[in-house]
Amino acid sequence: MINIYLRKIFLILIGIVLGLLVYELALRGLFKQEYSLKRFYYAGPYGNLSLDFKKSTTKMSPVMGWEHIPNSREYINSYGMIGPEYPLEKHPGVFRILVLGDSIMAFDWCPRFIERELNNQKDLKFEFEVWNAGVHGYGAEQYARFLEHYAFDYKPDMILAGFCTNDFGSMQFLIFKNKGGDMSTANWMYYKKDNYFINHYLFNNFYLYRFLLVQRFFVRSESDPGSDGEKFISAVNRIRSACDKRNIPAVVFLFPHLKELKDLTESEAYIENFILSTLRSTFGNCIDLRAEFRRLHKPPFSEFRLSPPGGTGLSDDIIHPSKNGHRIAAGIICKYIIGLINKRERVRQGR
């Protein structure tokens, strides 16, 4: 009798294992990209931002989707921003620039170059502070949300928004239920939740486990109409509106694909032109970095990559500029900002 029960239990277990195996193989075959491990991990310049919570620099945010954990690294200050920490209350003579951006600005090269260059201008009677609110993976939607909810608490005198050619991809959100049962936005690459346990071996090796996590903790939105282009235009208009409402000048710029125009694919050329034309038609202060780079420098754009072709590292990364690329961009942006400040001072003096 005992042997019969054991045999039945054994057959049941075999059936469960085979069933799980079938599901695993089906997910690997039908949803290879959807639930691949790389969809859940993002390798940034400061290491992996992942579901390894002990190493993460980000946390879930009902407003932003994800945001920096204050003081989680030596380069993240108590405001959750990257770079030096300044007093919230401005001293007389301080000119504060708030930077919005994604992983490019999160390197913090360009903002520091800008701050240093501006403070080296002896004819400008200001002490410049550059507050870097850049976060990996952010796009126009998050820039708009940050302006609508947080930015003006930091008393900026100018908004500097750096756009990137992968901002279309950043418009996609997942909708999930938070601890209180309310619906919130997130991107599962950056989503962090501290009230459930993840087995990292299962997570790293099995599509089925990742599938079950998504089904349990993420719910796709059924009411998110509009193309990426329409959503981008809407977010850009909200950015302009938020700045106009506070009478704060905004300067925007686009980091182009780090390829020559003739080498861009049809899709790359369309996206770059679309973003740039949208920024130009929406903002009075728009810097075309591709045109300025080409006017000032002769090397091919590939030389400005984080790792140029023929070198080691991400030589196929056409999004993230090298430190030298950041330095050149900062010089262009500084010149533009200096012109705006001088123009403002002339207007104030009635000249």
Beta strands, then each sheet from edge to edge (+ up, - down):
strand 1: 42-44
strand 2: 47-49
strand 3: 58-61
strand 4: 65-68
strand 5: 94-100
strand 6: 127-132
strand 7: 158-164
strand 8: 174-177
strand 9: 183-186
strand 10: 250-255
strand 11: 286-288
sheet 1: 1+ 2-
sheet 2: 3+ 4-
sheet 3: 6+ 5+ 7+ 10+ 11+
sheet 4: 8+ 9-
end
